[in-house]
């Protein structure tokens, strides 16, 4: 019994929890009444059995009376919900197959959705971790001649002029990245640093955890070097020692004083930055005459200015600078929000994925609607009885919706587990700087999203069957004994058609992405990527002046060549195809008009050692490549690629050309020694650029990539690193990997896209074949009697089976046609994602349709087989 | 239409229960038997529908219940009027009499007028 004290609402609330106590109470009380009635009848001379029956009849439906009893005692709605919930749980436990199918279907849909939402949330929805982060902009230079390249570095001169002239930008900071070897701690460490001007930290508005940040006094050419540590680096190498501020460490054998530690989670653009140091740029020297563009600029928009105003102002300033300086003649300026810069690459593919999971969830929901319809059809009799007993439409709808909500929330919880698991997998597969988030977690926001999505799906899938149930004619259903009344087959068939269409869209997308991946992996790119081991070795400037660098790398290449099993070895400023070139610059060819700086032709510059082209199997088309005999200073000439010849040397014999390339202070005219084949520049997808190759002797580098061709390149990793260490034990040898795996890493994002879309497509295929199976199985059950009669009359079993399978395949065909048409329209816009295949690739579409038909045939065959197994006698006895 | 009839029935049933309990505490079966003696119609639908009515009146604070032994030494739940219930019984009775008297007068007048 409910407690009798306290306000009524409290008693009602308490009553909810004493439900079973009250149930017992009523059982006892009503039992006593029925017993007494029975005794009364017995005394009038009835047999005990008859007496009990008469008593029960007179008393009425105990179950319903108890329900009404509960109703009057508590807030009726709450009680109803709880009753329906108990009813639903009981019902679902009774049909575990159905429940499992629905819960799993929803779990897949909600899980995939939640996982992708978590990424979308982290990348696109959450504010950047800087106060007023949406006012932070990146500023890049643009070039009229190179409109396709989005992010250009900035000349310090332009940065300073913008800073001086802009009124809409509150401040502009310069930064660039560097990689150092840090000593003076337990073990030498390779660190990723960001060199930042004194404006940087105040602009971002983040305070240090300990000590101070880079200040004006640090940011001078000859100021003592300072270091601000990232939180993770501090924890890892200093064990979180708060006394670290003031300590001195060495970078490239020079002292750096640690002045501060940043709070946990502070990062800027790059996830893997370990330390920050002062830029120490001399702001007084005429940078336009001294150097090119090599800094990045970040700015903060003034609170009272808009991005558009600032863009307009900066365009005016850039135009004025272009008019004043030859250096600026072809350059403009581009402002973008920091968020856009951070997520620009990923945002598109992320939104595509988000759309894909949306489709997946709709398929899942359609499926569940179908299953629920089938179930409510088999329960029509129960519903009819309930409504004839006075259950209103609202009560029936409420019960249906509660059942589907229960299913959806269970599915949602399982979905969260799936999301958690797939996020871990995503982080494991994705390269670290791709998503630019430290971690992906299912937190309260994401959990809230999942729960909301579950409830929404539960409501949506519950309402349709409920509405159909209410519309059923009660009388007709009762008369027909719960069978044989046409029940929304059109809706269900329509749902299967929709599912199939959506599945086809996902499968076509996945198929095209898979073919793109195959094409990318198999792309030739003008080099032979097999059996090549690569590694990077950077030299500290203090110990390695220019002439020592050349000697070191020549020695390194020689010692690699001496290793057993090595066919060839060479070095270059970076890896072919995926590595960045040394730069781009202008050149002048003897016999042509000498144009102004901004009108001169531009070429890409790469630096290589003799044997480079042979090592990578890049064909030498004319002349020769660099040889050891060229190793004099200055070198006797350049090597160029075919793209260079095509663009700049039409109708000229390349080997007769003499040119000057503006890379150094002195740029003597030298001949072209040879022409080599084209190699993709920048990525597997890219075309070759007109390129001039320098011999390392002609343009020294302090960081080079070594390449070794050997029969078993992978096995060479350890001996190769040891060979380098024998020359100088204090050098860090990094990125030891095969050329192929370097290329594969560069494709990580695309592979991830293809994998994720592929797994969505497979899930969709699974779900819609389940949906088709469910529909046909149900229709066969519905037609049991008809099938029985037909079998009894001698219908051929094969024809019966064919009619079931045919019915299924017909729906699939309609869905497939719609799906293909929509795919053709949709995928056309995804053309930029594709490589080596067009959006109209017949092979992909044919493959998708073949797979779909195969799976659909299987999904139809199983119910069809059941149809042929119908026993005529049993079928007829069912009535 | 049906709903109104139930309301009317319910009102009558409540009044009858109050009237029966005014004669002393009783269990559900006892109340039902007593009502049968008074009017066979009120519990015509099903005798068990007495219970939801009892629970509702208990909720309204008109009656209270206690488990106790019957004459045959079985356990039963006995209901009795609260002070509020006693007052309600009189008020309801008065109201009912006034209403039924009014209706009777109207019906008579109509009959005579017709």
Contacts between the chains, C-beta under 8 A, distances in Angstrom:
chain1	res1	chain2	res2	distance
A	25	B	77	7.6
A	26	B	51	7.1
A	28	B	75	7.3
A	28	B	77	7.5
A	29	B	27	8.0
A	29	B	28	6.1
A	29	B	51	7.1
A	29	B	76	7.4
A	29	B	77	4.9
A	30	B	28	7.7
A	30	B	48	6.4
A	30	B	51	6.4
A	32	B	27	7.2
A	32	B	28	7.5
A	32	B	29	6.6
A	32	B	74	6.6
A	32	B	75	7.4
A	32	B	76	5.2
A	32	B	77	7.8
A	33	B	28	5.2
A	33	B	29	4.6
A	33	B	32	7.1
A	33	B	47	7.5
A	33	B	48	7.3
A	33	B	51	8.0
A	36	B	29	4.3
A	37	B	29	7.2
A	37	B	47	7.3
A	58	B	46	7.2
A	58	B	47	5.3
A	59	B	46	6.4
A	59	B	47	5.1
A	59	B	48	4.4
A	60	B	45	7.4
A	60	B	46	2.7
A	60	B	47	6.5
A	60	B	48	3.8
A	60	B	49	6.3
A	61	B	46	7.4
A	61	B	48	7.4
A	62	B	48	6.6
A	65	B	46	7.7
A	65	B	48	4.3
A	65	B	49	6.6
A	65	B	51	5.8
A	65	B	52	6.4
A	68	B	49	7.8
A	68	B	51	8.0
A	68	B	52	4.1
A	69	B	51	5.7
A	69	B	52	5.3
A	69	B	55	5.1
A	71	B	52	7.4
A	72	B	52	5.4
A	72	B	55	4.9
A	72	B	56	4.2
A	72	B	59	6.2
A	73	B	55	5.5
A	73	B	59	5.9
